[in-house]
C-alpha cells in the first residue's frame, strides 16, 4: 500500500500532540501548534527529503512555531505596555557603563579625605569607628566626611535640587539631635 505524505503526517499526529503539550504546557496552545505544524508541513512539503525522519522534521517545525508564538506574545506585550505609557523595554548594558563612568568621574572630583571616607565606609563596609582609626581622625570627622562626600556625589549625579533638599533635611536632623541632647 502506497501512503501519501499527508497520510504519514496523520500517523504522527498523536506523537505531535503529546510533544506540543509537553512544550506548551497549555492544551489550547498545543492544539494550535499542531495545527500550525501540519499546515506548514503541507505547504513546505517540497522541503522534506524522503528517507529522513519525518517525526523529527515535524517536531522542529512545531518547536519553531512555539518559539515564534512566544516571540510574538512578547512583542505584543511590549507594544501594549508602550502604548499604555509604560515601557517594557530592557535596559541596555551600555547605560550601566555610562552611569558607572559618570560615577567614577564624580568620585574623582571629591577631595582625598572624602574619597577615603567613602572607600572605607561605603565600599569596604567598615564602621565609622574602624574607618576613623584607619584614617587617623575622629569618628565625628569620619561621619562628616562620609556625609559630605555622599552629598557631593548626589549633587553631581542627581542634580543640585535633590542635594539641597537632603542638606536641609540633614540640618533639621542635626538640630533635632542637639535639642534631644540638651533635653537629656
Steps between C-alpha positions, in 0.01 A plus 500: 500500500639839399458774756498863415692771680184623669418145618844477664436831675165372628678196649730730701218714644478321840873544548483864390213573741691348791814696409303824461336458841837435657650812340207739539357371829167633378249277320354776280839632395617143438208433266572826316866404467414158355264661251764759404761225466285290268413804290864602465607144424244471221588842357873422508478129412751557221767575765466160666757248382351153460686240702567738790321504833156659449427509873817698569423740214149559632627545857744764375217683324288480816783623723571792266129583491495504879805728517345734244177506700684596818697769319178637357340506846802685638487760222127546550550544875774758441283684251202497733710618795660772289164603367365527853785737588715237667828379362552126489840541339809350654776740592809460292831423664653815359290717735653326799847567364417865444364533855808329641727736305298799624533376856876446462544852361293650783693294757830633361387859563463439875777604737747230606355474854146466361609231251673317785191525722269365229742223413538388862137536610310450173708259295688309772204485735695617805322659792559868561720408799719263297528747213591784740780293652632407156489864382642636824210733576203524735178306451304823457745615233460170317120529513519857373738411215283206397182707510652789305653262244165329443331838478753625246465183291123533509532864393718403208296198393139594581511873479517789741134508606492155663831562674373828647189321629720237664721770651196673653378164631841426651501842665157438646609160631813652655289768669266235641795301631639810672163570662480139620853519649415822682179349636678188625 
